[in-house]
């Protein structure tokens, strides 16, 4: 599944990096962010209780909120539903 999700997330990140005035690359792995979001979804825990194996809860939530607001989750859902 990651092979289908990664291009969408990488394109989203690249578009944001292109607009970033500093041009500094992101330091967090997209797969780790996505795994942390799945963990919160699966367990129902509060963001601030994410295990320390994941990136900080502030970072994970910021990505989640951006992806939610920009329709990334909907696009990924359509891509994965097309496999069925």
Protein Blocks (a to p, Z undefined) as FASTA:
>chain_A
ZZmmmmmmmmmmmmmmmmpmnlpacfbdfklmmmmmmmmmmnopafklgcfkbccfklmm
mmmmmmmmnommmmmmmmmmmmZZ
